[in-house]
Amino acid sequence: MRSKFLRLNRHDFIKGLIVVIFCTFLTGFYQLVANGGVINWITIKPVVIAAIGSGVSYLTKNLLTNSKGEFMRRER
């Protein structure tokens, strides 16, 4: 079930976490290892920041979409 306009539900957070883990964090971590980078906080910090940014943007998109999938439209 989709959440209403300007509301988020549990499924939005679960899907956002999936986006963060699979898309952003794993891709950034793979690029770091593939380029021979050393894994420490200084090198992993940009990956974590990108993951947080993608999660926030996904949740913002869901917050501004109504239950019919219309962006920036109120519920009817």
Chimera marker file (.cmm) of the C-alpha trace (Angstrom):
<marker_set name="trace">
<marker id="1" x="0.000" y="0.000" z="0.000" r="1" g="1" b="0" radius="0.5"/>
<marker id="2" x="1.353" y="3.408" z="-0.922" r="1" g="1" b="0" radius="0.5"/>
<marker id="3" x="1.519" y="6.151" z="1.640" r="1" g="1" b="0" radius="0.5"/>
<marker id="4" x="-0.562" y="9.293" z="1.364" r="1" g="1" b="0" radius="0.5"/>
<marker id="5" x="0.716" y="12.710" z="0.323" r="1" g="1" b="0" radius="0.5"/>
<marker id="6" x="3.136" y="14.196" z="2.905" r="1" g="1" b="0" radius="0.5"/>
<marker id="7" x="3.216" y="10.936" z="4.890" r="1" g="1" b="0" radius="0.5"/>
<marker id="8" x="5.627" y="8.022" z="5.049" r="1" g="1" b="0" radius="0.5"/>
<marker id="9" x="4.956" y="4.498" z="6.189" r="1" g="1" b="0" radius="0.5"/>
<marker id="10" x="7.137" y="1.587" z="7.264" r="1" g="1" b="0" radius="0.5"/>
<marker id="11" x="7.451" y="0.250" z="3.717" r="1" g="1" b="0" radius="0.5"/>
<marker id="12" x="8.910" y="3.545" z="2.517" r="1" g="1" b="0" radius="0.5"/>
<marker id="13" x="11.716" y="3.262" z="5.059" r="1" g="1" b="0" radius="0.5"/>
<marker id="14" x="12.379" y="-0.396" z="4.200" r="1" g="1" b="0" radius="0.5"/>
<marker id="15" x="12.557" y="0.364" z="0.471" r="1" g="1" b="0" radius="0.5"/>
<marker id="16" x="14.769" y="3.365" z="1.183" r="1" g="1" b="0" radius="0.5"/>
<marker id="17" x="17.136" y="1.174" z="3.179" r="1" g="1" b="0" radius="0.5"/>
<marker id="18" x="17.291" y="-1.290" z="0.281" r="1" g="1" b="0" radius="0.5"/>
<marker id="19" x="18.152" y="1.550" z="-2.113" r="1" g="1" b="0" radius="0.5"/>
<marker id="20" x="20.899" y="2.761" z="0.205" r="1" g="1" b="0" radius="0.5"/>
<marker id="21" x="22.452" y="-0.637" z="0.821" r="1" g="1" b="0" radius="0.5"/>
<marker id="22" x="22.318" y="-2.147" z="-2.642" r="1" g="1" b="0" radius="0.5"/>
<marker id="23" x="22.653" y="0.804" z="-4.942" r="1" g="1" b="0" radius="0.5"/>
<marker id="24" x="24.817" y="3.321" z="-3.199" r="1" g="1" b="0" radius="0.5"/>
<marker id="25" x="26.819" y="1.662" z="-0.469" r="1" g="1" b="0" radius="0.5"/>
<marker id="26" x="27.738" y="-1.522" z="-2.342" r="1" g="1" b="0" radius="0.5"/>
<marker id="27" x="28.610" y="0.370" z="-5.531" r="1" g="1" b="0" radius="0.5"/>
<marker id="28" x="30.786" y="2.867" z="-3.675" r="1" g="1" b="0" radius="0.5"/>
<marker id="29" x="32.450" y="0.151" z="-1.622" r="1" g="1" b="0" radius="0.5"/>
<marker id="30" x="33.141" y="-1.893" z="-4.772" r="1" g="1" b="0" radius="0.5"/>
<marker id="31" x="34.702" y="1.110" z="-6.514" r="1" g="1" b="0" radius="0.5"/>
<marker id="32" x="36.898" y="1.704" z="-3.490" r="1" g="1" b="0" radius="0.5"/>
<marker id="33" x="38.157" y="-1.883" z="-3.421" r="1" g="1" b="0" radius="0.5"/>
<marker id="34" x="38.477" y="-2.165" z="-7.229" r="1" g="1" b="0" radius="0.5"/>
<marker id="35" x="40.715" y="0.902" z="-7.343" r="1" g="1" b="0" radius="0.5"/>
<marker id="36" x="42.994" y="-0.528" z="-4.672" r="1" g="1" b="0" radius="0.5"/>
<marker id="37" x="41.962" y="1.889" z="-1.951" r="1" g="1" b="0" radius="0.5"/>
<marker id="38" x="42.671" y="1.273" z="1.682" r="1" g="1" b="0" radius="0.5"/>
<marker id="39" x="39.535" y="0.810" z="3.739" r="1" g="1" b="0" radius="0.5"/>
<marker id="40" x="39.500" y="3.288" z="6.608" r="1" g="1" b="0" radius="0.5"/>
<marker id="41" x="37.204" y="6.107" z="7.724" r="1" g="1" b="0" radius="0.5"/>
<marker id="42" x="38.781" y="8.695" z="5.432" r="1" g="1" b="0" radius="0.5"/>
<marker id="43" x="38.150" y="6.615" z="2.303" r="1" g="1" b="0" radius="0.5"/>
<marker id="44" x="34.752" y="5.217" z="3.329" r="1" g="1" b="0" radius="0.5"/>
<marker id="45" x="33.322" y="8.571" z="4.492" r="1" g="1" b="0" radius="0.5"/>
<marker id="46" x="32.336" y="9.768" z="0.947" r="1" g="1" b="0" radius="0.5"/>
<marker id="47" x="30.572" y="6.435" z="0.361" r="1" g="1" b="0" radius="0.5"/>
<marker id="48" x="28.596" y="6.824" z="3.602" r="1" g="1" b="0" radius="0.5"/>
<marker id="49" x="27.676" y="10.423" z="2.738" r="1" g="1" b="0" radius="0.5"/>
<marker id="50" x="26.470" y="9.361" z="-0.725" r="1" g="1" b="0" radius="0.5"/>
<marker id="51" x="24.426" y="6.534" z="0.822" r="1" g="1" b="0" radius="0.5"/>
<marker id="52" x="22.751" y="8.903" z="3.285" r="1" g="1" b="0" radius="0.5"/>
<marker id="53" x="22.040" y="11.377" z="0.474" r="1" g="1" b="0" radius="0.5"/>
<marker id="54" x="20.412" y="8.742" z="-1.702" r="1" g="1" b="0" radius="0.5"/>
<marker id="55" x="18.279" y="7.510" z="1.195" r="1" g="1" b="0" radius="0.5"/>
<marker id="56" x="17.096" y="11.014" z="2.049" r="1" g="1" b="0" radius="0.5"/>
<marker id="57" x="16.302" y="11.775" z="-1.589" r="1" g="1" b="0" radius="0.5"/>
<marker id="58" x="14.308" y="8.534" z="-1.933" r="1" g="1" b="0" radius="0.5"/>
<marker id="59" x="12.295" y="9.309" z="1.200" r="1" g="1" b="0" radius="0.5"/>
<marker id="60" x="11.716" y="12.896" z="0.028" r="1" g="1" b="0" radius="0.5"/>
<marker id="61" x="10.378" y="11.614" z="-3.288" r="1" g="1" b="0" radius="0.5"/>
<marker id="62" x="8.010" y="9.278" z="-1.441" r="1" g="1" b="0" radius="0.5"/>
<marker id="63" x="6.957" y="12.050" z="0.918" r="1" g="1" b="0" radius="0.5"/>
<marker id="64" x="5.921" y="14.256" z="-2.001" r="1" g="1" b="0" radius="0.5"/>
<marker id="65" x="4.100" y="11.496" z="-3.938" r="1" g="1" b="0" radius="0.5"/>
<marker id="66" x="0.481" y="10.585" z="-3.200" r="1" g="1" b="0" radius="0.5"/>
<marker id="67" x="-0.998" y="7.071" z="-2.978" r="1" g="1" b="0" radius="0.5"/>
<marker id="68" x="-1.761" y="7.054" z="-6.717" r="1" g="1" b="0" radius="0.5"/>
<marker id="69" x="1.863" y="7.732" z="-7.650" r="1" g="1" b="0" radius="0.5"/>
<marker id="70" x="1.291" y="11.363" z="-8.646" r="1" g="1" b="0" radius="0.5"/>
<marker id="71" x="4.141" y="13.690" z="-7.693" r="1" g="1" b="0" radius="0.5"/>
<marker id="72" x="3.215" y="16.870" z="-5.773" r="1" g="1" b="0" radius="0.5"/>
<marker id="73" x="-0.550" y="16.163" z="-5.959" r="1" g="1" b="0" radius="0.5"/>
<marker id="74" x="-2.910" y="16.050" z="-2.997" r="1" g="1" b="0" radius="0.5"/>
<marker id="75" x="-5.088" y="13.038" z="-2.266" r="1" g="1" b="0" radius="0.5"/>
<marker id="76" x="-8.477" y="13.115" z="-3.946" r="1" g="1" b="0" radius="0.5"/>
<link id1="1" id2="2" r="1" g="1" b="0" radius="0.2"/>
<link id1="2" id2="3" r="1" g="1" b="0" radius="0.2"/>
<link id1="3" id2="4" r="1" g="1" b="0" radius="0.2"/>
<link id1="4" id2="5" r="1" g="1" b="0" radius="0.2"/>
<link id1="5" id2="6" r="1" g="1" b="0" radius="0.2"/>
<link id1="6" id2="7" r="1" g="1" b="0" radius="0.2"/>
<link id1="7" id2="8" r="1" g="1" b="0" radius="0.2"/>
<link id1="8" id2="9" r="1" g="1" b="0" radius="0.2"/>
<link id1="9" id2="10" r="1" g="1" b="0" radius="0.2"/>
<link id1="10" id2="11" r="1" g="1" b="0" radius="0.2"/>
<link id1="11" id2="12" r="1" g="1" b="0" radius="0.2"/>
<link id1="12" id2="13" r="1" g="1" b="0" radius="0.2"/>
<link id1="13" id2="14" r="1" g="1" b="0" radius="0.2"/>
<link id1="14" id2="15" r="1" g="1" b="0" radius="0.2"/>
<link id1="15" id2="16" r="1" g="1" b="0" radius="0.2"/>
<link id1="16" id2="17" r="1" g="1" b="0" radius="0.2"/>
<link id1="17" id2="18" r="1" g="1" b="0" radius="0.2"/>
<link id1="18" id2="19" r="1" g="1" b="0" radius="0.2"/>
<link id1="19" id2="20" r="1" g="1" b="0" radius="0.2"/>
<link id1="20" id2="21" r="1" g="1" b="0" radius="0.2"/>
<link id1="21" id2="22" r="1" g="1" b="0" radius="0.2"/>
<link id1="22" id2="23" r="1" g="1" b="0" radius="0.2"/>
<link id1="23" id2="24" r="1" g="1" b="0" radius="0.2"/>
<link id1="24" id2="25" r="1" g="1" b="0" radius="0.2"/>
<link id1="25" id2="26" r="1" g="1" b="0" radius="0.2"/>
<link id1="26" id2="27" r="1" g="1" b="0" radius="0.2"/>
<link id1="27" id2="28" r="1" g="1" b="0" radius="0.2"/>
<link id1="28" id2="29" r="1" g="1" b="0" radius="0.2"/>
<link id1="29" id2="30" r="1" g="1" b="0" radius="0.2"/>
<link id1="30" id2="31" r="1" g="1" b="0" radius="0.2"/>
<link id1="31" id2="32" r="1" g="1" b="0" radius="0.2"/>
<link id1="32" id2="33" r="1" g="1" b="0" radius="0.2"/>
<link id1="33" id2="34" r="1" g="1" b="0" radius="0.2"/>
<link id1="34" id2="35" r="1" g="1" b="0" radius="0.2"/>
<link id1="35" id2="36" r="1" g="1" b="0" radius="0.2"/>
<link id1="36" id2="37" r="1" g="1" b="0" radius="0.2"/>
<link id1="37" id2="38" r="1" g="1" b="0" radius="0.2"/>
<link id1="38" id2="39" r="1" g="1" b="0" radius="0.2"/>
<link id1="39" id2="40" r="1" g="1" b="0" radius="0.2"/>
<link id1="40" id2="41" r="1" g="1" b="0" radius="0.2"/>
<link id1="41" id2="42" r="1" g="1" b="0" radius="0.2"/>
<link id1="42" id2="43" r="1" g="1" b="0" radius="0.2"/>
<link id1="43" id2="44" r="1" g="1" b="0" radius="0.2"/>
<link id1="44" id2="45" r="1" g="1" b="0" radius="0.2"/>
<link id1="45" id2="46" r="1" g="1" b="0" radius="0.2"/>
<link id1="46" id2="47" r="1" g="1" b="0" radius="0.2"/>
<link id1="47" id2="48" r="1" g="1" b="0" radius="0.2"/>
<link id1="48" id2="49" r="1" g="1" b="0" radius="0.2"/>
<link id1="49" id2="50" r="1" g="1" b="0" radius="0.2"/>
<link id1="50" id2="51" r="1" g="1" b="0" radius="0.2"/>
<link id1="51" id2="52" r="1" g="1" b="0" radius="0.2"/>
<link id1="52" id2="53" r="1" g="1" b="0" radius="0.2"/>
<link id1="53" id2="54" r="1" g="1" b="0" radius="0.2"/>
<link id1="54" id2="55" r="1" g="1" b="0" radius="0.2"/>
<link id1="55" id2="56" r="1" g="1" b="0" radius="0.2"/>
<link id1="56" id2="57" r="1" g="1" b="0" radius="0.2"/>
<link id1="57" id2="58" r="1" g="1" b="0" radius="0.2"/>
<link id1="58" id2="59" r="1" g="1" b="0" radius="0.2"/>
<link id1="59" id2="60" r="1" g="1" b="0" radius="0.2"/>
<link id1="60" id2="61" r="1" g="1" b="0" radius="0.2"/>
<link id1="61" id2="62" r="1" g="1" b="0" radius="0.2"/>
<link id1="62" id2="63" r="1" g="1" b="0" radius="0.2"/>
<link id1="63" id2="64" r="1" g="1" b="0" radius="0.2"/>
<link id1="64" id2="65" r="1" g="1" b="0" radius="0.2"/>
<link id1="65" id2="66" r="1" g="1" b="0" radius="0.2"/>
<link id1="66" id2="67" r="1" g="1" b="0" radius="0.2"/>
<link id1="67" id2="68" r="1" g="1" b="0" radius="0.2"/>
<link id1="68" id2="69" r="1" g="1" b="0" radius="0.2"/>
<link id1="69" id2="70" r="1" g="1" b="0" radius="0.2"/>
<link id1="70" id2="71" r="1" g="1" b="0" radius="0.2"/>
<link id1="71" id2="72" r="1" g="1" b="0" radius="0.2"/>
<link id1="72" id2="73" r="1" g="1" b="0" radius="0.2"/>
<link id1="73" id2="74" r="1" g="1" b="0" radius="0.2"/>
<link id1="74" id2="75" r="1" g="1" b="0" radius="0.2"/>
<link id1="75" id2="76" r="1" g="1" b="0" radius="0.2"/>
</marker_set>
